[in-house]
Amino acid sequence: MAMEHPDTFAALVPVAGAANPERIGALKQLPMWIFHASDDPVIVPSYTLDPTLACLDKAGIKYRLTRYPEKQIFWQSAHFCWEVVYKDKELMEWLFSQRLGGLKKIRRKIGINSGDKKEGHAISDEINEMAAQAIEAAEFKAL
């Protein structure tokens, strides 16, 4: 999803994941902290993580990596490393410190002109743009 909509996210935290090498360039501006267990039996690192890291390196994309050692104790198997990841205080502080660069330009305006008064209050450009963005997001979800 982030490769298709990179402007939507302030950061990425892939856990036991992989990326499409043909589209990896879309992630260039996104801060990333990658987590994977070395002995994940479901998303095997040699087939997923290692090639993804090679593609990121080749594209010059910076990332942070936490690769859990073999035999790390997780709930059922090494594939369940997310149970540790999402309890990591340092990760949460890092993640919530990330910010998007700013609001995207809105392609559609709602039917109230900026400066018009609605029940005695002027409608600002910022409010108009936020409303248009909410409408656009709702339309995207309806697809």
Backbone as JSON, one array per atom type, in Angstrom:
{
  "sequence": "MAMEHPDTFAALVPVAGAANPERIGALKQLPMWIFHASDDPVIVPSYTLDPTLACLDKAGIKYRLTRYPEKQIFWQSAHFCWEVVYKDKELMEWLFSQRLGGLKKIRRKIGINSGDKKEGHAISDEINEMAAQAIEAAEFKAL",
  "N": [[0.81, -1.17, 0.0], [1.95, 1.25, 0.76], [3.76, 1.65, -1.29], [2.13, 2.29, -3.39], [0.81, 4.53, -2.46], [2.67, 6.58, -1.37], [2.7, 9.2, -0.34], [0.87, 9.25, 1.64], [1.7, 8.27, 4.05], [3.64, 8.85, 7.01], [5.72, 7.37, 7.93], [7.16, 4.04, 7.82], [6.7, 0.77, 9.16], [7.59, -2.06, 8.51], [6.89, -5.42, 9.28], [8.09, -8.58, 9.27], [8.02, -8.64, 6.43], [8.05, -7.98, 2.84], [9.11, -6.44, -0.24], [8.06, -5.21, -3.45], [10.42, -5.27, -5.9], [10.37, -3.75, -8.24], [8.91, -1.52, -7.66], [9.99, -0.29, -5.53], [11.32, 2.14, -5.38], [9.45, 4.1, -4.81], [9.43, 4.36, -2.11], [11.44, 5.97, -1.28], [11.52, 8.46, 0.15], [10.45, 7.88, 2.6], [10.74, 7.42, 6.08], [11.91, 4.44, 7.54], [11.59, 1.6, 9.57], [12.52, -1.55, 9.85], [11.48, -4.8, 10.79], [12.27, -8.17, 11.51], [12.33, -11.67, 12.05], [15.08, -13.81, 12.24], [14.74, -16.55, 11.92], [12.21, -16.9, 10.84], [9.61, -18.96, 9.91], [7.57, -18.66, 8.09], [7.58, -16.24, 6.53], [10.22, -16.36, 5.05], [13.41, -15.12, 5.62], [15.63, -15.27, 3.77], [14.39, -15.41, 1.33], [12.76, -13.21, 1.27], [13.23, -10.87, 3.11], [16.08, -10.46, 2.81], [16.49, -10.08, -0.08], [14.86, -7.8, -0.32], [16.19, -5.91, 1.31], [18.56, -5.72, -0.16], [17.59, -4.52, -2.5], [16.67, -2.07, -1.44], [19.11, -1.0, -0.56], [20.48, -0.8, -3.03], [18.89, 1.1, -4.3], [19.48, 3.25, -2.79], [18.02, 3.82, -0.55], [17.34, 4.71, 2.72], [17.15, 2.99, 5.83], [16.17, 1.56, 8.97], [17.05, -1.31, 10.76], [15.89, -4.07, 12.59], [16.77, -7.16, 13.32], [15.81, -10.04, 14.58], [17.56, -12.5, 16.47], [18.1, -16.02, 15.78], [16.13, -18.48, 17.43], [14.91, -16.77, 19.21], [12.48, -16.17, 21.63], [9.18, -16.31, 20.86], [5.6, -16.02, 20.72], [4.17, -18.29, 19.27], [5.71, -19.01, 17.07], [8.67, -17.95, 15.27], [7.61, -16.28, 13.42], [5.84, -14.68, 14.7], [6.94, -12.28, 15.58], [5.95, -9.74, 15.69], [4.63, -9.46, 18.08], [6.52, -8.67, 19.93], [7.59, -6.46, 18.66], [5.55, -4.4, 18.56], [5.39, -3.74, 21.2], [7.59, -2.35, 21.76], [9.01, 0.33, 23.2], [10.86, 2.24, 22.29], [10.51, 2.07, 19.51], [7.84, 2.98, 19.29], [8.1, 5.63, 20.2], [9.81, 6.62, 18.21], [8.19, 6.18, 15.91], [5.89, 7.8, 16.41], [7.08, 10.24, 16.35], [7.46, 10.91, 13.76], [6.52, 12.85, 10.89], [4.28, 13.93, 8.33], [5.13, 15.76, 5.36], [3.4, 17.88, 4.85], [0.09, 19.1, 4.07], [-1.47, 17.71, 1.22], [-2.18, 19.2, -1.97], [-5.51, 19.94, -2.64], [-7.66, 18.5, -4.95], [-10.28, 18.88, -5.41], [-12.96, 21.01, -4.62], [-15.28, 21.87, -2.04], [-18.75, 22.9, -1.95], [-18.77, 25.47, -0.76], [-17.64, 28.69, -0.84], [-14.45, 30.13, -0.08], [-14.29, 32.36, 2.6], [-17.0, 32.79, 2.58], [-19.94, 33.11, 4.58], [-21.2, 31.02, 7.02], [-23.74, 30.48, 9.07], [-22.85, 32.72, 10.5], [-20.05, 32.43, 10.67], [-16.96, 32.76, 9.07], [-15.7, 30.8, 6.37], [-12.65, 29.31, 6.1], [-9.85, 28.95, 3.77], [-8.28, 26.81, 4.59], [-10.02, 25.17, 6.12], [-11.86, 24.57, 4.13], [-10.23, 23.09, 2.38], [-9.55, 20.93, 4.04], [-12.06, 19.75, 4.35], [-12.6, 19.02, 1.71], [-10.57, 17.16, 1.36], [-11.37, 15.19, 3.16], [-13.74, 14.35, 1.94], [-12.7, 13.34, -0.44], [-11.15, 11.23, 0.58], [-13.15, 9.6, 1.62], [-14.44, 8.88, -0.73], [-12.39, 7.41, -1.9], [-12.23, 5.22, -0.17], [-14.66, 4.07, -0.75], [-14.28, 2.89, -3.16]],
  "CA": [[0.0, 0.0, 0.0], [2.83, 2.43, 0.82], [4.39, 1.87, -2.6], [1.12, 2.91, -4.25], [0.38, 5.81, -1.88], [3.74, 6.98, -0.44], [2.44, 10.5, 0.29], [-0.15, 9.06, 2.67], [2.32, 7.79, 5.28], [4.77, 9.58, 7.55], [6.79, 6.39, 8.16], [6.78, 2.64, 7.64], [7.23, -0.22, 10.09], [7.31, -3.4, 8.0], [7.19, -6.52, 10.18], [8.05, -9.84, 8.51], [7.48, -8.28, 5.12], [8.9, -7.93, 1.65], [8.67, -5.38, -1.14], [8.18, -5.42, -4.89], [11.63, -4.56, -6.32], [10.09, -2.82, -9.33], [8.21, -0.34, -7.15], [10.61, 0.09, -4.26], [11.74, 3.54, -5.44], [8.41, 4.95, -4.24], [9.65, 4.46, -0.66], [12.69, 6.7, -1.07], [11.42, 9.55, 1.11], [9.78, 7.45, 3.83], [11.53, 6.8, 7.14], [11.53, 3.04, 7.66], [12.23, 0.74, 10.56], [12.14, -2.89, 9.43], [11.64, -5.85, 11.79], [12.12, -9.52, 10.97], [13.01, -12.71, 12.82], [16.01, -14.55, 11.38], [14.27, -17.91, 11.65], [10.77, -16.88, 10.52], [9.32, -20.08, 9.02], [6.5, -18.3, 7.15], [8.17, -15.24, 5.63], [11.62, -16.77, 5.18], [14.24, -13.97, 5.3], [16.49, -15.41, 2.58], [13.55, -15.21, 0.14], [11.98, -11.97, 1.37], [13.95, -9.76, 3.72], [17.41, -10.22, 2.23], [16.36, -9.41, -1.38], [14.3, -6.47, -0.12], [17.27, -5.05, 1.79], [19.47, -5.5, -1.3], [16.93, -3.53, -3.37], [16.7, -0.79, -0.74], [20.49, -0.52, -0.62], [20.78, -0.44, -4.42], [18.15, 2.32, -4.61], [19.95, 4.32, -1.9], [16.96, 4.1, 0.42], [17.81, 4.49, 4.09], [16.22, 2.28, 6.7], [16.69, 1.03, 10.22], [16.71, -2.73, 10.76], [16.01, -4.93, 13.77], [16.65, -8.56, 12.89], [15.89, -10.85, 15.79], [18.38, -13.7, 16.27], [17.42, -17.32, 15.81], [15.74, -19.03, 18.74], [14.27, -15.76, 20.05], [11.21, -16.77, 22.05], [7.95, -15.6, 20.51], [4.4, -16.73, 21.17], [4.05, -19.62, 18.68], [6.86, -19.25, 16.19], [9.42, -16.73, 14.99], [6.79, -15.4, 12.59], [5.06, -13.82, 15.58], [7.81, -11.25, 16.17], [5.16, -8.52, 15.9], [4.22, -9.38, 19.49], [7.58, -7.92, 20.6], [7.76, -5.19, 17.94], [4.58, -3.38, 18.93], [5.57, -3.4, 22.61], [8.88, -1.68, 21.84], [8.82, 1.74, 23.52], [11.7, 3.04, 21.4], [9.83, 2.11, 18.21], [6.66, 3.84, 19.38], [8.57, 7.02, 20.26], [10.29, 6.95, 16.86], [7.06, 6.22, 14.98], [5.04, 8.95, 16.65], [7.82, 11.48, 16.11], [7.5, 11.14, 12.31], [5.47, 13.75, 10.41], [4.17, 14.16, 6.89], [5.67, 17.06, 4.96], [2.35, 18.89, 4.8], [-1.11, 18.65, 3.38], [-1.44, 17.69, -0.24], [-3.13, 20.1, -2.62], [-6.8, 19.31, -2.85], [-8.08, 18.63, -6.35], [-11.71, 19.17, -5.48], [-13.44, 21.93, -3.59], [-16.69, 21.68, -1.7], [-19.61, 23.96, -2.48], [-18.75, 26.72, 0.0], [-16.47, 29.48, -1.22], [-13.67, 30.67, 1.03], [-14.75, 33.67, 3.03], [-18.46, 32.79, 2.73], [-20.35, 32.95, 5.97], [-22.16, 29.95, 7.31], [-24.19, 30.69, 10.44], [-22.07, 33.77, 11.13], [-18.62, 32.15, 10.71], [-16.31, 32.7, 7.76], [-15.08, 29.51, 6.05], [-11.28, 29.57, 5.63], [-9.31, 28.04, 2.76], [-7.78, 25.61, 5.26], [-11.17, 24.32, 6.44], [-12.39, 24.11, 2.84], [-9.33, 22.05, 1.88], [-9.68, 19.75, 4.89], [-13.34, 19.11, 4.02], [-12.44, 18.39, 0.4], [-9.72, 15.99, 1.56], [-12.2, 14.17, 3.81], [-14.65, 13.83, 0.91], [-11.89, 12.54, -1.36], [-10.78, 10.0, 1.28], [-14.35, 8.76, 1.69], [-14.66, 8.34, -2.07], [-11.35, 6.4, -2.11], [-12.62, 4.03, 0.59], [-15.84, 3.48, -1.38], [-13.88, 2.18, -4.38]],
  "C": [[0.88, 1.26, 0.0], [3.51, 2.7, -0.51], [3.41, 2.52, -3.57], [0.73, 4.29, -3.76], [1.45, 6.33, -0.91], [3.51, 8.32, 0.25], [1.44, 10.41, 1.43], [0.47, 8.76, 4.03], [3.49, 8.67, 5.7], [5.97, 8.66, 7.77], [6.24, 4.99, 7.93], [7.44, 1.79, 8.71], [6.86, -1.59, 9.54], [7.77, -4.47, 9.0], [7.01, -7.81, 9.4], [7.46, -9.6, 7.13], [8.5, -8.37, 4.01], [8.33, -6.85, 0.75], [8.87, -5.79, -2.59], [9.38, -4.62, -5.39], [11.38, -3.53, -7.41], [9.46, -1.52, -8.84], [8.86, 0.24, -5.9], [11.06, 1.55, -4.22], [10.72, 4.49, -4.84], [8.62, 5.19, -2.75], [10.82, 5.36, -0.29], [12.62, 7.76, 0.03], [10.81, 9.14, 2.46], [10.76, 6.89, 4.86], [11.0, 5.39, 7.38], [12.3, 2.36, 8.77], [11.67, -0.66, 10.31], [12.43, -3.89, 10.55], [11.42, -7.21, 11.14], [12.87, -10.49, 11.89], [13.86, -13.54, 11.87], [15.52, -15.94, 11.03], [12.75, -17.97, 11.43], [10.47, -18.0, 9.53], [8.27, -19.77, 7.95], [7.0, -17.33, 6.09], [9.69, -15.41, 5.78], [12.54, -15.62, 4.73], [15.08, -14.1, 4.03], [15.7, -15.21, 1.29], [12.85, -13.87, 0.13], [12.8, -10.79, 1.88], [15.26, -9.45, 3.02], [17.33, -9.58, 0.84], [15.79, -8.0, -1.26], [15.37, -5.5, 0.35], [18.26, -4.73, 0.68], [18.89, -4.45, -2.24], [16.94, -2.14, -2.73], [18.09, -0.18, -0.81], [20.85, -0.04, -2.02], [20.11, 0.87, -4.81], [18.59, 3.5, -3.73], [18.91, 4.73, -0.86], [17.44, 3.74, 1.82], [16.72, 3.81, 4.91], [16.95, 1.89, 7.98], [16.21, -0.42, 10.28], [16.9, -3.35, 12.15], [15.73, -6.35, 13.28], [16.87, -9.41, 14.13], [16.7, -12.11, 15.52], [17.53, -14.98, 16.3], [17.18, -17.74, 17.26], [15.22, -17.97, 19.71], [12.89, -16.32, 20.4], [10.06, -15.83, 21.72], [6.78, -16.5, 20.88], [4.3, -18.14, 20.6], [5.24, -19.98, 17.81], [7.55, -17.91, 15.95], [8.63, -15.77, 14.1], [6.0, -14.4, 13.43], [5.91, -12.74, 16.24], [7.06, -9.94, 16.4], [4.76, -8.35, 17.36], [5.26, -8.58, 20.29], [7.71, -6.53, 19.98], [6.83, -4.12, 18.49], [4.57, -3.05, 20.42], [6.85, -2.59, 22.83], [8.68, -0.17, 22.02], [9.63, 2.64, 22.59], [11.07, 3.16, 20.01], [8.66, 3.08, 18.27], [7.06, 5.31, 19.44], [9.05, 7.48, 18.89], [9.12, 7.13, 15.91], [6.22, 7.48, 15.17], [5.78, 10.28, 16.56], [7.89, 11.83, 14.62], [6.31, 12.0, 11.9], [5.46, 13.77, 8.89], [4.69, 15.55, 6.59], [4.65, 18.17, 4.94], [1.15, 18.34, 4.07], [-0.92, 18.69, 1.88], [-2.43, 18.72, -0.76], [-4.41, 19.33, -2.9], [-7.25, 19.56, -4.29], [-9.54, 19.04, -6.46], [-12.07, 20.11, -4.34], [-14.89, 21.6, -3.27], [-17.46, 22.92, -2.11], [-19.67, 25.23, -1.67], [-17.48, 27.46, -0.4], [-15.75, 30.0, 0.01], [-14.16, 32.07, 1.34], [-16.27, 33.76, 3.16], [-18.79, 32.59, 4.2], [-21.4, 31.86, 6.08], [-22.5, 30.09, 8.78], [-23.26, 31.65, 11.18], [-20.57, 33.55, 11.19], [-18.06, 32.07, 9.3], [-15.64, 31.34, 7.58], [-13.69, 29.8, 5.47], [-10.89, 28.59, 4.54], [-8.88, 26.72, 3.4], [-8.92, 24.64, 5.59], [-11.76, 23.75, 5.16], [-11.54, 22.97, 2.29], [-9.44, 20.78, 2.72], [-10.98, 19.01, 4.59], [-13.24, 18.39, 2.69], [-11.59, 17.12, 0.52], [-10.51, 14.86, 2.21], [-13.16, 13.53, 2.81], [-13.89, 12.91, -0.03], [-11.5, 11.21, -0.71], [-11.97, 9.05, 1.37], [-14.65, 8.13, 0.34], [-13.65, 7.24, -2.36], [-11.73, 5.1, -1.4], [-13.79, 3.31, -0.06], [-15.48, 2.68, -2.62], [-13.76, 0.74, -4.14]]
}
